[in-house]
Amino acid sequence: MLSFRTPGFQGYAVRYSPFFDSTLAVAASSNFGLVGNGRLYLLLLSPAGITSQKHFDTQDSLFDLAFSESHSNHIAAACGDGAIKLFDSALPEPFPIASWKEHGREVFSLSWNLADKRLFASSSWDGAVKVWAPDAAQSLRTLDVGSCTYAAAWQPSDANTLAAVSSDGFLRLFDMRAPETAATVAKARVSQGEVLCMDWNKYRPTLLATGGVDRVIRTWDMRNPATPVVELPGHDYAVRRLAWSPHWPDVLISGSYDMSVRAWSDGSGVAAPAGGRMLAVMDRHTEFVAGLDWCLFGGEGWAASTGWDEMVWVWDVGASLGVPRP
């Protein structure tokens, strides 16, 4: 297990590069994101450990990031002052190459479109989801949620479908082909409390998972979202981040305020043929876990996490699940 410390900055998000298996980026904030600066780290993984290639400082906190799917050096960062900044890691200057500020409150999530790689989306505490293009001076669309929107994510294989979860306990689906006023094509209550995170399954296009303050992970088939497909209790505090595996259709990982990262099966595959259940626990963090991501490359099952303990951990989830290693 590899680790890296971000001294003075608490981690909020970590992402693997979609182009290089040895590159990670971390969005972090001073003073736990309450006040002060942010820092975007670009990290390099090697057999000797994790080292910092460079970092970019921002005037306000950072809460999320997204690698561009069309340019290997571009990284977007979500800021606490309502701004989104785009950085080019190949340039020597530590300044953004583009910046947008339309949100009225903290930008809390970013998602790059995997099918239409020109676009990315943001969600904010101001109750709005916005769609952007890096070469446009203003947002392309604004979708009104009406309550604090903690996460938004594009459906991986459909360029026109965007989902969002919010503090009112609802999951919403948007269709980009419809006018803004009619873009909400589905709305389902997925919790009685605030919903903090969601992620689309990479193999089943209608399935997604949600998590939040009620501590339960639920999966939903959006063809019939009235009831969850499966419920996965086990975390002791709120579920802050979810990510379905890019390698196994039934496996996902979660990060929680209980300071753990957990691996689960929804019961649909070989990992847990008897039903949905917890598969493994990584408990190296000593504070809230706020970010996690899977590596797309190399041996199946590597993942990274970051949290308020100023640590980044890289964990071999596959080995924990019994995947043979050379």
Buried (B, 14 or more C-beta within 10 A) or exposed (E): EBEBEBEEBBBBBBBBBBBBBBBBBBBBBBEBBEEBBBBBBBBBBEEEEBEEEBBBEBEBBBBBBBBBBBBBBBBBBBBBBBBBBBBBBEEEEEEBEBBBEBBEBBBBBBBBBBBBBBBBBBBBBBBBBBBBBBEEEEBEBBBEBEBBBBBBBBBBEBBBBBBBBBBBBBBBBBBBEEEEEEBBBBEBEBBEBBBBBBBBBBBBBBBBBBBBBBBBBBBBBBEEBEEBBBEBEBBEBBBBBBBBBBBBBBBBBBBBBBBBBBBBBBBBBEBBEEEBBBBBEBEBBEBBBBBBBBBBBEBBBBBBBBBBBBBBBBBBBBBBBEBEEE
